[in-house]
């Protein structure tokens, strides 16, 4: 009787542990997917600014980016630098209100 109880406890613990491990792996894979898609959105905004023949205006804006059937919000922040020939540009990507990724670059006059 005791052996049966011990075996059931061991099996129950093993099942719970494996379920937890599967959830963690699934969450990590979803997070990686979010980061890749967010990176595409952020890079798109920075590349648009680089390809433009004009210096980006100082200020904040928000763009919508759709990747793989999902919608992300991209907050674009342009700030002056000590050298007026350059601007700092940040692109931060959100899924709803949750920040996923932020990348920055310096853009100079063309």
Secondary structure, 3 states (H helix, E strand, C coil): CHHHHHHHHHHHHHHHHHHHHHHHHHHHHHHHHHHHHHHHHHHHHHHHHHHCCCCCCCEEEEEEEEECCEEEEEEEEEEECCCCCEEEEEEEEEECCEEEEEEEEEEECC
